[in-house]
């Protein structure tokens, strides 16, 4: 069974160009999103921890960052709702004056074979995983274009590339994120705003920790590197793309070689 790593926040000398950059990470009260937020805080960025229902977990992330000398605030917003997404962006601008980096990480699963998949389960996943990136990005894009700088990083999935049994809704949403990424990148490149996607494979999270051991063994056996990915490896990929000026419209696969 996978062991979930606990990331510690320790500020480091800024060698990444992220000092004082303002970063929003949606769905960042736990899991991959929390690790991403902590990693940017380590690099000196000012981080907005977004959550919908996990207020205690979000405040714990903020406390960990601030106790290490970093800067972070928590902001409740259901990014599946466009008005909430607008509020998230406005609160960030009111607090920090700008938005430099938007990481669209919020996501849910409602796994069913297609014959058993309800319209409600379809809509819920599409709204949270795909419509949300329209909501947040549309609220922030003019700010980024006006300041001639922006990084939009969409956390897609290997499932959006290869599909997965019982995940037509999730796969459709994650594949849509990839198309969104490529198209928007074409529109914003000349203005200094890059748009990229990261496609994680199987990562050590609370979700994968609940997978039965025999099923997990089958999953790991199919991964060329013979292990699950770490949330820190997704965070490192986000930092890399945030600092890249000449990479846009791309999907960075962080999956141990399971999909090439």
N, C-alpha and C positions, 0 to 999 in steps of 0.2 A: 504494500500500500504506500502511496506517495506520502512523503513528509513535507508539510507546508513550511516553507522557509519564512522567517520573520525578518523583515528588513529593518535595520537600524539607521536612523538619520544622523549623519555626521557631516557637517559642512566642510567642504574642501576648497582649496584655492581655485579661483575661477580660471580654468583653462579651456572652457567650452563656449565662451561668449554668451552665456545665459544669465549672467549676473543682472539682477533687477528686471529681467524680462518677466512679463505677466502671462501666466499660463493657466488656462482652464482645462481641467480634466473631468469630463462627465462620468458619472458612475464611479466615483473614486473613493468611496468610503471603505472599500475592502477589495481583496483580490488584485487583479492586474492593475486596475485603476489606482488603488492606493499605493502600490509599489511605484508606478509611474510618477505619481505626485511627489512621493518622498525623494525619488531620484532627481527630479528637477529642483526640489528644494535644496538638496545637497549641493547642487551646482550654483546656488545663489538666486534662483528664480523666486518670484512671488507667486504663490500657488493658490488657486481656488479649488477647494474640495467640494464637488457637487454630489448631492445625494437626493433621493426621493423619500425614502422611509427610514433609512438607517442613520438616524441623527447621532446616536451615541457613538457608533463606529466612526462617523465622520469627524466628530469632535475629538475622538482619540487620535486620529491621524493628524489633525491640526495641533493638538497638544504635543505630540511627538516631534513635529517639525519645529514648533516655537520653542520648546524646551532645549532643542539643539541649536537655537539661535537663528532659525529660519523664519520666513514670513509666510503665513497661510491663513485663510479664512474658510469657513464652511458656508455653503449656500444651498438651501433646499430649493429644488426645482425639478419638476417632472418634465424632462426634455421631450417627451412624447406629446406634450402640449405646447403649442407655439407661443402662447402668452407667457408661460413659465420660462421658456427658453429665452425670450426677450428680456424677461426680468433678470435672469442669470447674467446676461451680457451687461445690462445696465448697472446692476449692482457691482459688477467687477470694474466697470469704467468709473463708477462713482468712488469706489474704494482706492483704485490704483491709477486711474487716469487714462488707461489704454488697455488693449488686449493684443498681445504679440503672438501667442501660440494657443490654438484650440485643438484639443485632443478628444475626438469623439469616440468614447470608450463604452458608454452605457449600452447594456444589452441584456436580454433575457432569453430563455428557451421555454418552449411549450411543445415538447417532442411527442409526436403521434405519427403513426403511419397515415398516409394521405386519406385513406378511406375513412379513418376515424377522426380526422382533423376537423374541428368545428370552425365556423367562420370567425367566431370570437377569438379562438386561439391563433388563427391566421392573422387577423387584424392586430391583435395585441403585440405579436412579435414584429410585424411590419412597422407598426407605429413606434415602438421603442427602439428598434435596431436600425431602421432605415429612415422613416420620416423625421426622427429626431435630428439627424445630421443636416437635413434641410432646415429645420427650425433654428438650430444653433448657428449654422453657417450663414444663413440669410440675415441673421441678427448682427453678425460681426463683420461680414465681408466688406461693407463700405468703410468701416473703421480701418481695416487692414489696407485697403486700396488707397485710402487717403494718406495714411502714414508711410506708404510705399514699403511696407514690410509686413509679412505675416507667414505663419506656418500652420497649415491645417493638416492634421494627421488622423486618419480614420482607421480605427482598429476593426478590421474585417476578420476573416477566418479562412483556414484551409477548407472549411465546409463550403464557403462561397466559391471555391475553385474546383473542388473535386466532388462536392455533394456528400450526403451521408444519409443512411437509412433512417427513416422516421423524422427527417428534419427538412422537409420541403419549405416550410415557412422560414426557418432560420437560414437555410441555404439561399433562398431567394433574396432575403434581406441583405445578407453579407455579399452576395454577388452584385446586388444593386449598389452597394457602397463602392465597389471597385469601379463600376461604370461612372458613378458620380465623380469619383476621384479623377479619373482620366479626362472627363469632359471639363470639369471646373478648372483643372490645371491648365488647359489650353487657353481659357479665358483670362487667367490671372497672372500668367508667367511674366508678361512684360511689365507688370507693376510691382515685382519683387515679392509676390505672394506664391509660395509653393504649396502644392496639395499632393499628398502621398498617402498610401495605405500600408498597413502592416497586416500580414496574414499569419497569425499564430497557428501552430499545430496544437498538439496536446500539451497543456501546461499544468503544472502543479498548482491547483487552487482548491478552495473548499468544495467546488463542484466535482472535480476529478477525485478528490479524496473519498467521496461517497460511492464511487464505482466499485463493485465487488472485485475482490482480489483476482479471481480467475479471469474476469473480463479485462481487468487492467493488464494482466500478463499477456493476453492476446494483443492488446493495443501496443504495448511496448515491443513485442516481438516483431511488429511490422515497421518499427521506426529504425532506420539504419544506425542511428547513434545509440539505440537500445536504452533510452531513458526519456522521461518527460522533460519538457522545457521548464525553465524557471521564470517566475514573473519578472525577475531582475533582467532577464535576457530580452524581454519585450520592452522594458523600460530603457535599456541601453539602445535598442533600435530607435525608440522615440527620440532620445537625445541626439543620436546620429543624424536623423532626418531634420531635427530642429536646427542643427548647425550646418546643414548642407544648403548651399546657395544655388547649386546647379543640378539638383535632382528634383524632378517634379513629374507628376503623373505616373508614378511607379508603385508597384506592389512589392514590398520587401517581405519575403517568406522566411519566417523564423519557426522552423518545424522539424529540425533534426534530420532533414532529408526525406521525410515520408512522402512529400509531394514535390516533384521537381519540374 
